């Protein structure tokens, strides 16, 4: 097997930014950046406190929380701060305007009341 030396990467022009956009960009790129910026503005983060109450053994339970600014059809991603043994978060969705539903599950053989849960949520 013969080894070849790798050539240096090709030199590429550096874009110079003026007034928030690269100078001399074609119209299509300007539109691309405008749309991208508009879409990024729609990503919002929230922190919610949700109390699902007692969850029966081997079952799920949903809890609803007010979340001003979310709209039906948005995708949500969440993370729970801390952990409660046997209790997990199964799913979350925007159930109505300004409202998020979170599904908790109990994987144990007995009922568990996890208390108030701090949830970090991102809506896209």
Secondary structure in CASP SS format (residue, H / E / C, confidence):
PFRMAT SS
TARGET T0000
AUTHOR 0000-0000-0000
METHOD secondary structure of the structure
MODEL  1
X C 1.00
X C 1.00
X C 1.00
X C 1.00
X C 1.00
X C 1.00
X C 1.00
X C 1.00
X C 1.00
X C 1.00
X C 1.00
X C 1.00
X C 1.00
X C 1.00
X C 1.00
X C 1.00
X E 1.00
X E 1.00
X C 1.00
X C 1.00
X E 1.00
X E 1.00
X C 1.00
X C 1.00
X C 1.00
X C 1.00
X H 1.00
X H 1.00
X H 1.00
X H 1.00
X H 1.00
X H 1.00
X H 1.00
X H 1.00
X H 1.00
X H 1.00
X H 1.00
X H 1.00
X H 1.00
X H 1.00
X H 1.00
X C 1.00
X C 1.00
X E 1.00
X E 1.00
X E 1.00
X E 1.00
X E 1.00
X E 1.00
X E 1.00
X E 1.00
X C 1.00
X C 1.00
X E 1.00
X E 1.00
X C 1.00
X C 1.00
X C 1.00
X E 1.00
X E 1.00
X E 1.00
X E 1.00
X E 1.00
X E 1.00
X E 1.00
X E 1.00
X C 1.00
X C 1.00
X C 1.00
X C 1.00
X C 1.00
X C 1.00
X C 1.00
X C 1.00
X C 1.00
X E 1.00
X E 1.00
X E 1.00
X E 1.00
X E 1.00
X C 1.00
X C 1.00
X C 1.00
X E 1.00
X C 1.00
X C 1.00
X E 1.00
X E 1.00
X E 1.00
X E 1.00
X E 1.00
X E 1.00
X E 1.00
X E 1.00
X E 1.00
X E 1.00
X C 1.00
X C 1.00
X E 1.00
X E 1.00
X E 1.00
X E 1.00
X E 1.00
X E 1.00
X E 1.00
X E 1.00
X C 1.00
X C 1.00
X C 1.00
X C 1.00
X C 1.00
X E 1.00
X E 1.00
X C 1.00
X C 1.00
X E 1.00
X E 1.00
X E 1.00
X E 1.00
X E 1.00
X E 1.00
X E 1.00
X E 1.00
X C 1.00
END
